[in-house]
Structure formats: C-alpha cells, structure tokens
Amino acid sequence: MRAFALAPIALAISLLVPAAQAADAHDPNIKGLYLMTDYPAVTVRPGTTSNIPLRLQNYGLTPDRYKLSVAGVPTGWTATILGGGQPVAAAMPAPDKDVPLQLRLDVPANAKLDEQTLTVKAEGQGNQASLPIQVALAKQLPAKLTVKAQLPSLRGSPKSNFEYTLTIKNDSGRNLNVSFAAQAPQNFETSFTEAYGTQELSAIPIDAGQSKDIKLKVRPPSTIDAGHFPVTVTVKAEDATAKTDLALDVVGQPQLSVAGRDGLLSARAVAAQQTSIPVVITNTGSAPAENVKLSASSPTGWKVTFNPESIDRLVPGKDAEVQALVTPSDKSLAGDYMVSVNANSRGESASSQFRITVNTSTVWGMVGAGVIGVALLLMLGAVARFGRR
C-alpha cells in the first residue's frame, strides 16, 4: 500500500528533475567567472538611494573565495555591495551557480549632473571578473500616472448602483498622493471608496512603481429616462494627470400608480354585501410592466378580490381599469374604513388607500323598525288593559 502511495510522488520528482536540469543547463563552451546585471546603465536622482541587482556567476570553475570591490566611486558617493540584505566583502559561488548581490548607491544631494562609470570587481586565485555600470544623474523626474477600469461599461436600471473598479498606477520614481474626481451627467451621484471597504475617499497615497484599486459608485436619478450616459474619471498628483472614460447604459423601468376612476379614492359599501369599486393602474415609467399582480389590505373579516386578478402587460403611458370587489364584514358598524390596494410587477410596486364608508343593511333596519313597532303595540295594549282597572 505504501508503495502505491509513493508512486505519484516519485513520478512528480522524475518529471521535475529533468526540468530543473534543463533550467540550469548552459553552453559547455562557456567557462569562467562573470559579473552580470540586467541593468548596466541606470539613472538616479541626487539625494536618493538606489539598488542595482547583480549576479556573480561561476561557470565550470572550482569553488573559490572572490573579493568584492567597487572602483571609480565619485567623491561624496557611497557604494556598498550587499548580499542577503547586508554588506559583504566576498562571495563564493558553487560550480555552475550564481550568488545574487546588490550594488547600493547613496548619491549626495549636491552631486553634479554628470554621467559616472563605476566598476564592480570580483577577484580570486587566478580568476577575476569586472562589470562597468554607467550611472547618469537627473533632476526629479516628472510624475506619471495611469488609471484603468476593469469593466468600463455597465448596464442597469435607474434604481441600480453602478460600481466600477479602477486601478491607479504610480509610474513615477517617487511616492505620490493621488486625488481623483468623476465628471458625470447632471443629478448623477458619484462617490469613491476603498476597493474592499465603504470609507469614502478623495485621495490615496501610492508608492513609487505601485498600484492601488478603488471603487467608483455612480447612482443615476430615479426619474432618468433610458439611455447611454458617459462618465469621466480624472486622477491627479503634482504635475501628472490621467483620465479614463466610463459609460453606463440605463434601461427602461416601469413605474406604477394606483387610483380610483377620475382620481376618486372613496366609495360606499354595505355590510355583508359585495360592492364593485373601479381601480385604475397606470404605468408612468419608461418600460412595460409585465404580469402586474393586484392585492389588498383590509379590516379583519373583510373580503377583497379583483376582476381581473392581474394585468398581463401595461405599456408606458397607458392605464388599465380593474374592479375591486369589496365585501365588508357582516359585523361592520356604520362608519369609514381604509382599504389599501397594491399593484406589483417584478420589483416595481405602488399602492393607494381607499376610504370605504359602510352603511348597515336596510333589511336589518326594517327588522329593527318592526321590532320597535311590535314593542310599542304591546306597551299600548298593556296600558289600555290595565289602565281601566
């Protein structure tokens, strides 16, 4: 069982070893000691410190101790060779291996703006290597910024929050405090926040050569019509400016309203009897309202239904009339009651309060009058009979 478990590991190692050997392979005709760098000519600013990466490469030589030094250092400059993050005076690369080093240059603020050539040397028993590095001095380089949106065009409704993720990069040689602003159509709300937070921002520090992400939130006015709207983001720091163009496409949105016929929001009803009340649903939005459902909130014991129960489609600028069939409870007393009529269509809703004045049934009034009449007749008969005695 253990053999089977180790088999995948052995296979992985067998695949990695040839790859590692291929990575370390070099021309066998190349032999000796070499000092190398990816940047043999650099530009630095007076009053700053710069680090230049170096490699001491051993091709096919036996291990040896190589003394490290820097020649041609101008007066007032400090040149230090670093290895492993600390100053070193010698290095010993293994055969066909290299030792990573750094040349640290501390240039005084009053240094003349002349080009200098510094020579890094490695000297051992019978072998040596040297590397000339040209160092040009320049005044402070101009700031440089770039800004880019991950998704520059978004689509949504007037009720949507459009959120853009922006990457701001400081391509300068120094740290910058970058401010930003958004130019949007009138009545559009804009705000900048942290990439992973809610704190609103107007500026952010960015180190030299680094980038940071921020979020831009754009909220259009709820009454906006459908259309394509541009937004421009501008970032600034010192003498540098960068811009990016964004866009939001606002799609149509239905907007419902509920009212009675001719705007009337009152009606009369009789307890325990069904009354039909006309209700008008209007779409004042910019997109059709689909499958508009009707519902009501009414006093306890009341029954409210609709005919029809829903509207399949209501285009912008049009209205439709339905009948609210209201039956007050048989226990309702005479007086005014409120019934809320609601219309809903896929997240869009509207409601209105209807005042219903309830009268008691005339049948019960007649019964009550009859009872009173019978009681009066009985009282009169009793008076007439016992009054003669």
Secondary structure by P-SEA (a helix, b strand, c coil): cccccaaaaaaaaaaaaaaaaaaaccccccbbbbbbbccccccccccbbbbbbbbbccccccbbbbbbbcccccccbbbbbbccccccccccccccbbbbbbbbbbbccccccbbbbbbbbbbccccbbbbbbbbbbbccccbbbbbbbccccccccccbbbbbbbbbbccccccccccccccccccbbbbbbcccccccccbbbbcccbbbbbbbbbbcccccccbbbbbbbbbbcccbbbbbbbbbbbcbbbbbbbbcccccccccccccbbbbbbbbbbbcccccccbbbbbbcccccbbbbbcccccccccccbbbbbbbbccccccccbbbbbbbbbbbccccbbbbbbbbbbbccaaaaaaaaaaaaaaaaaaaaaaaaaaac
